[in-house]
Amino acid sequence: MPAWRSDVVGSLLRPDYLKDARDRRERGDMTAAEFKRIEDRAVDEAIALQEASGLDVLTDGEMRRYAFFGHLVDAFEGFDRKGGWSVTFRDGEGHSAALERPVVVEKLRLRRQMSVEEFTYLRGRTSRTAKVTLVSAQQAAAYYDPDKSRGAYSTRDAYLADLVDYTRREIAELARLGCEYVQIDAPQYAALLDETIREGYRRRGADPDRMLDACIDLDNAIIEGQPGITFGIHICRGNHKSMFYASGGYDRIARQIFGRARFQRFLLEYDDERSGTFEPLQHVPDDRVVVLGLVSSKRAGLESQAELERRIAEASQSVPLERLALSPQCGFASTHEGNRLSADDQRRKLELVAATARKVWRVPSLAR
């Protein structure tokens, strides 16, 4: 298994010129060719930033997406982009914000591939490992509404069967094109570690543990039989405008996730007290890697390298150091609005991740 010690979760802050161009394109004030050139510029800058920071793994910053799940919604006919129920995010200062989610309203029909353009453009512009991010089946399940979706799919399972099939085909094409690393984003798993949300499921007659088993089965189905690719799963507690929607340690889901999921890398949020302790990592099998998300993508303040080293040493009491890596805790802009920090804050945090990884694991610098 490749020993990528410094990783990045996915999204980077969108530059203002890209936000403005997206608005103009959606209003019909910009041609597709003009917008594509601006997207390309933003991706080029994202690549240069990550390379200069010295990271082992790069993404395209998700510059071509309006949200981390945008590749799914924009690739298919069949979604109402903002027609689903909203989820409320909050922070520790009393702020809150609602995020409108998509909903499936027609049978899915592929308009274009989900991520192949992202990968081929990125692959052609870096010699480092190019990672692609896709959403988990469990995340996509949130886009099914029993009332609004029934005309397209009589059951959630029927919708998810299509989703799994399309995602498997996407990954097969990525593999054919030389992709070596695919990350499955599964923030909805956080709903199954937050006790308040779990109780809400119980009141509605659903068993959270049985739901988790079913979700793991679906995500395993997406990645099984796909040789030559390292698969990671990212589990966080929500990320929108520097806010979150769930809290709780990994204790409640550790045995199921780490014991049954077949992913080779677990990218886990560990940047504050909401994340709990490292003890659940004792359940991670001996042939898997844990990527510690110790550097916050939500706060502007820069963590100290000494504190990161201390926390990595603490985690190594549960998982040996040779099976650990480091990353930010989540993306910097899971939605196009981005988190409440500057481009300079983001750069310093990426540089910190790479520098700390070099020191802890004694790997050579990749910065240029």
N, C-alpha and C positions, 0 to 999 in steps of 0.2 A: 504494500500500500504506500503511495507517495507520502513523504513526510513534509507536507506543507505546514510550516510553523506559524506564518502570519497570513491570516485570511481576512476577507471582507464579506459582509453579509449580502450586500447587493446594491441598494440604491445609494446615490449621492445627491447632494443638493442640486436642484436645477438652477442654472444661471437665469438671471432675469430675462435675458434676450430670448431664451427658449420658452419661458412662460408666456412672454408677450407674443411670440410667434405661434404658439399653440392656440392662444385666444384668437388671433387673427385667422388662423387656418379654420377653426371651428365656426367663425363668422362668415367664412367664405371670402375673406379679403386677401388670401395668399394661395398661390398655386401649390399643388403637391410637390412639384420639383423644387420650388423655393423653400418649402418647409423641410424637405428631406436634406437639403444642403445645410440648413441650420441645425437639424438633428445631428448630422454627421460631425459638424464642428463641436457640438457639446460632447459627443462621445469621444472625439479626439482629445479634448481637454480632460475628460475623465480618465482616459488611459494614461495620459502624460502625468496627471496628478498621482495616480497609484504607482506608476513606475518610479517616479521621482521619490515617492515615499519609501520605496524598497519592499513593497509587499510581494509575497510569493504568488498570490492568486489575485486575479483581476476580474472585474465584471465591466460591462459597458455603462455602469451607473444607473441602469434602467432609464436612460434618458429618453427612450422612445415610448415610454409608458406614462399614462397619467396617474397610475397607482401600481403597487407591486403586482396586483392581479390584472392589470390592464392588458397584458398580452393575451389573456384568456378571453376577456370581454370583446376586445377589438378584433380578434381573429375569427369570431363566429357570428353568424346571423343567429338570432334566437334569444339574446339577452336584452332586457331593458336596463340600460346602464345605471339608472338611479331609482329604479322602481321597487327595490327590495326594502325590507325593514332596516332602519338605521341602528347603529350601535353607538353608545355614548362613551366617549373617552374622557378621562379626567387626570388631574395631577394633584400633587400634595398641597397646592396653594389655593384650592377651591375653584379652579377653572374647569370648564368642561366644553366639549365640542361633539356634535353629532356627525357621524360619517354615513352618508347614504351609500348603500350597497346595491349591486346589481341583482337582478332576478331573472331566471330563465322563464320565458313566456312562449317560446316556440321551439320546436325540435331543432337541435343544434345542426347547423350546416356550415362547414368550413369555408370561410371567406379567404383566408390566407393562413400560412403556417404561423405558429405562435411565437417562436423564438429563433428560427433559423437565420433570418436576416441579422438579428442581433449578434449571433455567434459568428457568422461568416465575416461580418465587418470587423468584429473584435479580433478574431483569429488572424486576420490579415494585417493587423497593426501592432501586434505584440508577440514577443517570443516567450512570454511567461504563460503560465496556466490560465486559460480563459474559462471562466465558470459561467454557466447559464442557470438562471433561477426560474422555477415553475411553481405553481401553487399545488398544494396537496389536494387529494380528493376530499379530505375532511373539510378543508377550507371552502372548496367549491360547493360542498353540501349546503353551506349557509346561503347559497344563492337559489335554493329551491323553496318556494312558498306553496303550501298545500292548496291554497285558493288560486293564486295567480299562475302557478306552473302546471296545474293538473291538465289543462287543455293540451299541453305539449307532451307531458310525461305523466302517466297516471300515478306513478309512485316516484319517490326520491331515488330508490334503487335503480329504476330504469334510466333515469337521468344520469346517475353516477356510472352506470355501466358504459354509456356513451362517452362520458368524460374520461374514464380510465382507458378506454380503447383509443381515443384520440391522443391522449397524452403518451401512451406507449408508442404510437406511431411517430409522434414528434421526437421522442427520445431516440428511436431507431434511426431516424434521419440525422439527428445530431451526431450519433455515433458514426454513421457513414461518413460524415463530414469531418470527423476527427476530434469531436468533443470528448474530453476526458473527465469532466467534473460537472455534475448536475446537482443543484441544491433544490430540495423541495421545501417550500415555505409553508409552515403549519401553525400559524398563530392561533387558530381556533382550538388547538389542543389546550391552550391556556384556560379555556372555559372549563376544562375538566380537571384543573388543579386548584381553581378558586372555589372555596367552600360555599360562598354565597351563590355563585352561579350553579354549582352542582346541586344545591338544594332547590334552586328554581327548576332544574330538570326533573328532580324527584317529584316535585309538586305537580308537574305536568305528566307524570306517569312514566318517565324514562329513567333507566338505570345508567348513571354516568360510566360505570366500569364496563358494562356491556357495550355502551356506545363507543368507548375507547377501543375495545377489542375489534369492533367492526371497522373503525377508522383505520386502525393499524393494518387490518387485512386489505383494505382498499389501497393504501399507500404501498404496501408490499407488492400488490398486484401490478402497480405502475412500474416498479423497478425490477421485478424478477425477470430472469432470462435476458438481461441486457448487458452482455459482457463488454469489458474494456472501459467501462465508465465507473468512476468512484461516485457514489451517491451520498449526499449529506442531507440531513433534515434540520431545519431551523425552527426552534420552538421558543417563542417569546410571549410576552403578555400584552401585546398590542402596541402600536406605534403610529401616532397621528398627531402632528403639531406638538411634539414633545410630550404627549399624553399617553396614558395606558388605559386598558379596560379590565385587567384582571391582576390579581395578586396571589402569592402563595408559592411555597417551595415545590420542588419536583417530587417530593416524597410520595404524594398521592398517585402519581402515574409512573414512578420510576421502574417498578418491577415489570409492568406491562410494556412500557415503551422500550426500555433497554433490553428486556428479555425477549420480546417478540418481533420488534421492528428489525428489518434486515439492512438498514443503512450502515455504511461504514464510518460515517462521521456524524456526530451529534453537535450541532452548533447551538449553544445554550446561553440564555440571558442570565448574567450574574453581576450586574452593575450596581445593585443596591439591595436594601434589606427586603424588598418585595420578593427577591429571588430565592430566599432561604439559604440553607447551608450546602456544603459540598458532599455531605454524607450520602445522599441518594446516588452519587456517582459510583458507589461501591457495587451497584448492580450492573454496571456497564461491562459487557463481555470482554475478554482479554484480547480480542482481535479487532477492537473498535477504537476510534480516536474521539476524544472530547475536545471541542474548540470552545475555550472559555471566553464568553463575551463580557469581559471585565471593563472595557472602556465605553463609557456612555455616549451614545449618539443623540441623547436627548438634552444634555446639559452642556453649556459652553465651557465650564471649568475643566482644566486639563488635569487628569490624574497624575500622580507622581509615579515615576518608574519604580522607585523603591517599594511603594505600596502594591503595585502590580506584581513585582517579584515575590513579595510576601504572600500574596493571595495564590499565586501559582504554586508556591511551595506548600501552602495549606492544601490546595486541591490535590497535590501529588501524594498526599496521605491516603487518598481514596482511589486515584488512578495514577499509575507510574508516569513519571515525567516524560518518558519517551512516547507516551500515548496521549499527550496533551498538545494543544496549540492555542493561539491567541487571536482574538478578533474584537471589533466593536460589538456592542451588545445587540445591535440591530442595524437596519439601514438608517441613513441620515435623512431620507425623504421617502418613506414608504408610500406616502401620497405626494402629489406634485407640489403641494404647498411647502413641504419641508419642515424640519424641526427648528426650534428656536436657538440657532447658533449660526455663526458666520462661516463663510468659505475658509477663512483663516483658521477658525476653530477646528473645522473638519480636517484641514491639512495637518495641523499639529497632532490631532488624535491618530490619524493614519500613520504619520511618522513615528509616533510613540509606540503603536502596535508593532511596527516593523523593527524598531530599535530594541524594544524589550525582547522580542522573539530572538533577535540575533544574539543578545547577551545571554539569555537564559539557556538557549539550545546551542549556542556557540556555532552559529551558521554564518557564512560570509555575507557581506552586504550586497544587495541587488540594486541599491539606489543608483540613479544615474543623474 
